[in-house]
Each structure stands twice: as C-alpha cells, then as structure tokens.
Amino acid sequence: MSEKVVREVSIDLSDYFQQTKQYILAKKICDSLFAAGFKAYFAGGCVRDAILKRRFNDIDVATNALPEQIEKLFIGKVIPVGKKFGILIIQDQGEQIEVATFRRDGKYEDGRRPESIEYADEVEDAQRRDFTINALFYDVRNKKILDYVDGLKDIQQKKVRTVGDPQQRFSEDYLRVLRLFRFADSLAFTIDIETLKSALELKDNIQGVSLERRREELLKSFKDTSNSLKLVELYSQNNLWKFYLGVENLDLDKNLFKEKPIGEEEVLSCLLWNVPHYKELLKGLRISHQVFKSVVTLLQFKYDLVKIFSYNEGKLRYLCLSVDFYRFMKLAKRTVLDQELDAKITSYYNLADSYIKDKPKPLLRGEDLKDFFQGKDLGEALELSFQEQLLNPGLSKESLLEKIKKK
C-alpha cells in the first residue's frame, strides 16, 4: 500500500449528482460493493463537475474490487469491455456505469494504453490520471471528497495541471496535450506554467495520435465550449490547427464563431470557410462520406451564391428544403456585411428554417406522373411540381397535376 497524503473534505454533492439519470445506478453499485466489504467511489470528471456545479452526463465508479469479484457481485449485468485493464461496464435498467478497479499503469508503448497494469489502491490510482482536477474521488456514502493530488486546490485556483511530471503524463498519451487545451477552454481555467511548457514542447508528437481520436477531441472541444470564438483563438495562439486539419494557419472568419457551431458538419464548415482547397483537407481527415458530402455541398454554396440568387423563386424555395442549404444560410447570415444581401439571406434562412421544422410533403409522386413523363423527364417533372407547390401552397393535387402536364 502506498503512503497516504490525503485531503478529505466533507461536502454533500448529492444534489448535483442526482441531476443525472445515472445517479441511482451508480449509488446502488457503490452501496453493493461497500456491503460486500469493498471501497467504491465516484471518480474523475463527474466529481470535478459536481464541485463546479456544471452539468454532466456520466458517472464513473472506481473500486478496490477486482474484475472477477465485480462480475460475481453483479451476475448477468456486466459487460467486460476492458477487463484486462480492470474496466467493466455494469448495465441495469437501461443505464450503463463504467466501473474500474484501482490500478497503476505500466509503460505506454503505443502512446495510448499501458502495456500492462497492476492493481493498486486509490492513492496510486489517482497518481496515474492525467490532470489533478480529474483525479478526485467522491465517497457518496460518507459525503466527502478524497483528494490525493491537490486537485481541489487547483479547482479553487482555476488551474489545469498534470498529475506529477507533465513530460511523463503527456508522453503516455499525446492526446492529453489537446485535452489540456479543451479543459482550459471549457472550464475557463488557466494552464499551469510547467504543464503548458511541456505541452508546447511535446505537441508535435500529437501527429502520432490517430486522426479519428484527434477529430473526436476537436468535436468535444466545440461541444464543451461556452465561447467558440475564444476556443479558436486559443487554438490559433498555440498553433494546434495542424493536428486537427493539417494546416499551420487558418484564415478564420471570427464572425462565424459568435455562435457555437453545432455538429461535425458545421464545425468543419466554419473552420474551412475561407480555405479554397477545402476538399483536399477534408479528404485527409478520414471523415464519413456523408459528412464529407455535406461539408463540400455547404461550402460550394458560398462560391455559388451569386448564381443561386439568380434562380427563379420556385427553384430557390426548392433549394431551401436542403438541410445543407439551411446550414449554409445559417452560417452566411453571420458573415455578410451588405444589408441588401443580408436581408435576402435572412429571408431564405427563415424559409429554410420553417421547412426544417415542418417539411412540406410533395403532392405529386412518380405514380401520379408516370403516364405523362418517363426517365429523366419524370425526375424533372417531379422537381418542377414540387417547386410549383412551394410557390402556391394552396394548390390542390388535381390543379397541380393539370399545371405540370401543360409544361
């Protein structure tokens, strides 16, 4: 057992934990483990967020019970997702809780996971974690925080600091460099000087982290931020874009980030708004085909805007049915300075927004027109009929059919 230097703080955080659906199951797991003679605490980010009175979704549990002992205690409810690392999922009543056995990690050979682990106590478990603010435990039975790394002090000082030697922590998993900046932004904390120094010294090693993990971290950053403009400025100041998008510098339109971009398509579109070779960058990101197609379509609208506004009214309204066009107009509204163009964009954005909320259904379908049009002509007739319907919402199906037959 390691020597314990612990700060115990009695505090009732039940009100904050009870705000998540997982609380009932997480407490039940802790109570069951305690009744069987084991220690069990809430652990990690959920404790940090409860202290800060921030919303969170997941509660993790850490215990000195071994995986085999946990499996015997929760028969039929255990998913052994990471058993060799001492991590199990307990599933019950539609909820899932990650339960991890206290451990110390061996060497990190692949820059992500330890080659081996040894089961340990809660003190050593805290010492292996990334940042002090994420290394706290909450004893839900006795209503107290267990702090072995001065995490509470760092929370009070609004500081992000690694547990122990920052060079070692980052070299174990270089994604932690990006996580550092995400936490600093989302929590509005400063970064400890030695931690920042090591992060900047080691950041080029992030290239060895898979693109998928880096992209996921980027999306988490935008999801967690309360100020997307400050987030992009933080990343620009620390030259982090090359690890996400493969370019040293981005010509960012700050107006796009006055509101938080929602979802992967909007995030990538905002970041690549002023990048002419956006297709090449997107191809290197290993994103899904659907996301690639949506972002390319959205950004192409920007370059085709003059042409688009030369369309007749029916074709423009038809275009407003597109989710990608809706997203484009949503972003374009933030960047246009010309009042006349802004008014036009706003008008069609509002129309697209109404279609998103209550999408019109076409009155005429292929079955109605197949006796009059075939092949390519049928497709064009269907599109034309929908345009006519959008222009004249009061048209009956019969009147619309007669009108299209004459075209």
C-alpha positions in Angstrom: 0.0 0.0 0.0 1.2 3.5 -0.8 1.7 6.1 1.8 -1.5 8.2 2.0 -1.3 12.0 1.9 -5.0 12.8 1.6 -7.2 15.8 1.9 -10.7 14.8 2.9 -13.4 17.4 2.6 -16.9 16.8 3.9 -19.3 18.1 1.3 -22.7 16.9 0.2 -22.8 16.9 -3.6 -25.9 14.6 -3.9 -28.0 17.4 -5.4 -25.6 17.7 -8.3 -25.2 14.0 -8.9 -28.9 13.4 -8.7 -29.3 15.6 -11.8 -28.0 12.8 -14.0 -30.0 9.7 -14.7 -27.0 7.5 -13.8 -27.0 8.5 -10.1 -29.4 5.9 -8.9 -27.5 3.0 -10.5 -24.1 4.5 -9.6 -25.0 4.8 -6.0 -26.5 1.3 -6.0 -23.2 -0.1 -7.3 -21.2 1.7 -4.6 -23.6 0.5 -1.9 -23.4 -3.1 -3.1 -19.6 -3.0 -3.3 -19.4 -1.5 0.2 -21.8 -4.1 1.6 -19.5 -6.8 0.2 -16.5 -5.3 2.0 -15.0 -3.2 -0.8 -14.3 0.5 -1.3 -16.2 2.3 -4.1 -16.2 6.0 -5.0 -17.5 8.2 -7.8 -14.3 9.2 -9.8 -12.9 11.6 -12.3 -14.6 14.3 -14.3 -18.0 13.9 -12.7 -16.6 14.8 -9.3 -14.9 17.9 -10.8 -18.1 19.0 -12.5 -20.2 18.4 -9.4 -17.8 20.6 -7.4 -18.1 23.3 -10.1 -21.9 22.9 -10.3 -21.6 22.0 -14.0 -23.9 19.7 -15.9 -22.5 16.3 -16.7 -24.0 13.0 -18.1 -21.8 10.2 -16.9 -20.7 8.9 -13.5 -17.7 6.6 -13.3 -17.1 4.4 -10.3 -13.6 3.3 -9.0 -13.2 0.4 -6.5 -10.6 -1.9 -5.0 -12.8 -4.9 -6.0 -11.1 -7.0 -8.7 -13.0 -7.5 -12.0 -13.7 -11.1 -11.1 -15.2 -10.1 -7.8 -17.3 -7.4 -9.5 -18.6 -10.0 -12.0 -19.7 -12.3 -9.2 -21.4 -9.5 -7.4 -23.3 -8.3 -10.4 -24.1 -11.5 -12.3 -25.7 -11.0 -15.7 -25.2 -7.3 -15.6 -21.5 -7.0 -16.5 -20.0 -6.2 -20.0 -16.3 -6.9 -19.9 -15.3 -4.2 -22.3 -11.8 -3.5 -20.9 -11.4 -6.3 -18.4 -7.6 -6.7 -19.0 -7.3 -3.0 -17.9 -9.6 -3.5 -15.0 -12.6 -1.8 -16.6 -16.1 -3.2 -16.7 -19.5 -1.8 -17.7 -22.4 -2.6 -15.4 -25.7 -2.4 -17.1 -29.1 -2.2 -15.4 -32.5 -0.7 -16.0 -31.3 1.0 -19.3 -28.3 2.7 -17.8 -24.6 1.8 -18.0 -21.9 2.7 -15.5 -18.2 2.2 -16.1 -16.6 0.5 -13.0 -12.8 0.5 -12.9 -10.5 -1.3 -10.4 -7.9 0.9 -8.7 -4.6 0.4 -10.6 -1.2 1.6 -11.5 -0.2 1.6 -15.2 2.9 0.1 -16.8 4.8 1.6 -19.7 2.8 3.2 -22.5 4.4 1.7 -25.6 1.7 2.8 -28.2 1.1 6.3 -26.9 -2.4 5.4 -25.8 -2.7 2.4 -23.5 -0.3 0.9 -20.9 1.3 -2.4 -21.9 0.3 -3.8 -18.5 -1.4 -2.8 -15.3 -1.1 -3.7 -11.6 -4.0 -3.4 -9.3 -3.3 -0.9 -6.5 -5.1 1.4 -4.1 -6.9 4.6 -4.6 -3.8 6.7 -3.9 -1.9 5.2 -6.8 -4.9 5.2 -9.0 -5.1 9.0 -8.5 -1.4 9.3 -9.4 -1.8 7.7 -12.8 -4.6 10.1 -14.0 -4.0 12.9 -16.4 -4.9 16.2 -14.6 -5.3 16.9 -10.9 -8.8 18.2 -11.5 -9.8 14.8 -12.9 -8.2 12.7 -10.1 -10.7 13.3 -7.3 -12.9 10.7 -5.7 -16.3 11.2 -4.0 -17.4 8.9 -1.2 -21.1 9.0 -1.8 -21.9 7.2 1.4 -20.0 9.5 3.7 -20.4 12.5 1.5 -16.7 13.6 1.3 -14.2 14.2 -1.4 -10.9 12.3 -1.3 -8.0 14.3 -2.8 -4.5 12.8 -3.2 -3.1 15.3 -5.8 -4.2 18.8 -4.7 -7.0 18.7 -7.3 -9.3 20.7 -5.0 -6.7 23.5 -4.7 -6.3 23.6 -8.5 -10.1 23.8 -8.9 -10.2 26.7 -6.4 -7.4 28.4 -8.3 -9.0 27.7 -11.6 -5.9 25.9 -12.9 -5.3 22.9 -15.1 -2.2 21.0 -14.0 -1.0 17.5 -14.8 -0.7 14.9 -12.0 3.0 14.6 -11.4 5.6 15.2 -14.1 4.0 16.8 -17.1 6.5 15.3 -19.5 5.6 11.8 -18.3 1.9 12.4 -18.4 1.9 13.7 -21.9 4.3 11.1 -23.2 1.9 8.4 -22.0 -0.8 9.7 -24.4 -0.1 12.7 -26.5 -3.8 13.3 -27.0 -3.6 14.7 -23.4 -2.0 17.8 -24.9 -5.2 18.6 -26.8 -7.3 17.6 -23.8 -5.3 20.2 -21.8 -6.5 23.0 -24.0 -10.0 21.6 -24.2 -10.3 21.7 -20.4 -8.7 25.1 -20.1 -11.3 26.5 -22.5 -14.4 24.7 -21.4 -13.7 25.4 -17.7 -12.3 28.9 -18.3 -9.2 27.8 -16.3 -5.6 28.9 -16.8 -2.9 26.4 -17.5 -0.1 25.7 -15.0 3.2 27.2 -16.3 5.2 23.9 -16.2 2.3 22.0 -17.7 1.9 24.4 -20.6 5.7 24.5 -21.2 5.8 20.7 -21.5 2.7 20.6 -23.7 4.1 23.0 -26.2 7.5 21.2 -26.2 5.8 17.8 -26.9 2.9 18.9 -29.1 4.5 17.7 -32.4 4.1 14.2 -31.1 0.4 14.6 -31.5 0.9 13.6 -35.1 1.3 10.0 -33.9 -2.2 10.0 -32.5 -4.8 8.6 -34.9 -6.8 11.1 -36.9 -10.0 9.6 -35.5 -9.0 10.4 -31.9 -7.9 13.9 -32.9 -11.1 14.6 -34.7 -13.2 13.3 -31.8 -11.3 15.7 -29.5 -11.9 18.6 -31.8 -15.7 17.9 -31.8 -15.6 17.6 -28.0 -13.9 20.9 -27.7 -16.7 22.7 -29.6 -19.4 20.7 -27.8 -17.9 21.7 -24.4 -17.0 25.3 -25.1 -19.1 28.2 -23.8 -17.3 30.6 -26.1 -16.3 29.2 -29.5 -14.5 32.4 -30.5 -12.2 32.2 -27.5 -11.7 28.5 -28.3 -10.5 29.1 -31.9 -8.3 32.0 -30.7 -6.7 29.7 -28.1 -6.0 27.0 -30.7 -4.6 29.6 -33.1 -2.3 31.1 -30.5 -0.9 27.7 -29.7 -0.6 26.5 -33.3 -2.9 23.5 -32.9 -4.8 23.5 -36.2 -2.2 21.4 -38.0 -3.0 18.5 -35.6 -6.7 18.7 -36.5 -6.8 19.9 -40.1 -3.3 19.5 -41.4 -2.6 23.2 -41.9 -0.3 25.5 -39.9 -2.6 28.6 -40.1 -6.2 29.1 -40.8 -7.8 32.2 -42.2 -10.7 32.2 -39.8 -13.8 34.4 -40.1 -14.4 35.2 -36.5 -18.0 36.2 -37.2 -18.8 32.5 -37.7 -17.9 31.8 -34.1 -20.1 34.3 -32.5 -22.5 31.4 -32.1 -21.4 27.9 -31.3 -21.3 25.6 -34.4 -23.4 22.5 -33.8 -22.3 19.2 -35.1 -19.4 18.0 -37.2 -20.7 19.5 -40.5 -21.0 23.0 -39.0 -17.7 22.8 -37.1 -15.7 21.8 -40.2 -17.6 24.3 -42.4 -16.8 27.2 -40.1 -13.1 26.2 -39.9 -12.7 25.8 -43.6 -14.9 28.7 -44.7 -12.0 30.7 -46.1 -9.9 27.7 -47.3 -10.1 27.4 -51.1 -8.6 23.9 -51.1 -11.1 22.6 -48.5 -11.8 19.4 -50.5 -8.2 18.3 -50.2 -8.1 18.9 -46.5 -11.4 17.1 -45.9 -10.1 14.1 -47.8 -7.2 13.8 -45.3 -9.5 13.8 -42.3 -11.0 10.3 -42.7 -14.5 11.6 -42.0 -17.6 9.7 -43.1 -18.7 10.0 -46.7 -21.9 11.7 -45.5 -20.1 14.4 -43.6 -17.7 14.9 -46.4 -20.5 15.3 -48.9 -22.5 17.7 -46.7 -19.5 20.0 -45.9 -18.5 20.1 -49.6 -22.0 20.9 -50.6 -22.4 23.6 -47.9 -19.1 25.3 -48.8 -19.8 25.2 -52.5 -23.0 27.2 -51.9 -20.7 30.0 -50.7 -18.9 30.1 -54.0 -22.1 29.8 -56.0 -24.1 32.4 -54.0 -24.5 34.9 -56.9 -25.6 32.1 -59.2 -28.0 30.8 -56.6 -29.7 34.1 -56.1 -30.3 34.3 -59.9 -32.6 31.3 -59.6 -36.3 31.8 -60.0 -38.4 31.8 -56.9 -39.6 28.3 -57.2 -36.1 26.8 -57.6 -34.9 28.9 -54.6 -37.7 27.6 -52.4 -37.0 24.1 -53.5 -33.4 24.6 -52.6 -34.5 25.7 -49.1 -35.6 22.1 -48.5 -32.0 21.0 -48.3 -30.5 20.7 -44.8 -27.1 21.6 -46.2 -28.5 24.9 -47.7 -30.2 25.6 -44.4 -26.8 25.2 -42.6 -25.1 27.4 -45.2 -27.6 30.2 -44.8 -27.3 29.9 -41.0 -23.6 30.5 -41.3 -23.7 33.0 -44.1 -26.0 35.2 -42.0 -23.1 35.8 -39.6 -20.6 36.9 -42.2 -22.5 39.1 -44.7 -22.0 42.9 -44.2 -24.0 44.1 -47.2 -27.5 45.0 -45.9 -29.4 44.1 -49.0 -27.7 40.7 -49.3 -28.1 40.1 -45.6 -31.9 40.7 -45.9 -32.1 38.3 -48.7 -30.1 35.6 -46.9 -32.2 36.1 -43.7 -35.4 35.8 -45.7 -34.4 32.4 -47.2 -32.9 31.2 -44.0 -36.2 31.8 -42.2 -38.0 29.9 -45.0 -35.5 27.0 -44.8 -35.9 27.0 -41.0 -39.7 26.7 -41.4 -39.1 23.7 -43.8 -36.8 22.1 -41.3 -39.4 22.3 -38.6 -42.3 21.3 -40.8 -41.1 19.9 -44.1 -43.8 20.0 -46.8 -44.7 16.7 -48.4 -44.9 16.6 -52.3 -48.5 16.4 -53.5 -47.4 14.6 -56.7 -45.3 11.4 -56.8 -43.9 9.2 -59.5 -47.1 7.2 -59.7 -49.1 10.3 -60.5 -46.8 11.4 -63.4 -45.5 8.2 -64.9 -48.2 8.1 -67.6 -47.1 11.5 -68.8 -43.4 11.6 -68.3 -40.6 8.9 -68.4 -37.0 8.6 -67.4 -35.1 11.9 -67.0 -38.3 13.9 -67.8 -40.1 12.2 -65.0 -37.5 13.4 -62.5 -37.6 16.9 -63.8 -41.4 17.0 -63.7 -41.4 15.8 -60.1 -38.9 18.6 -59.1 -40.9 21.2 -61.1 -44.2 20.1 -59.5 -42.7 20.5 -56.0 -41.4 23.9 -56.9 -44.8 24.9 -58.1 -46.4 23.6 -54.9 -44.0 25.6 -52.8 -44.8 28.7 -54.7 -48.5 28.1 -54.4 -49.2 26.2 -51.2 -53.0 26.4 -51.7 -52.9 24.4 -54.9 -54.9 21.1 -55.0 -53.3 17.9 -56.2 -55.6 17.9 -59.2 -54.8 21.6 -60.2 -51.1 20.9 -59.7 -51.2 17.9 -62.0 -53.0 19.8 -64.7 -50.5 22.6 -64.5 -47.5 20.2 -64.8 -49.0 18.3 -67.7 -49.1 21.5 -69.7 -45.3 22.3 -69.0 
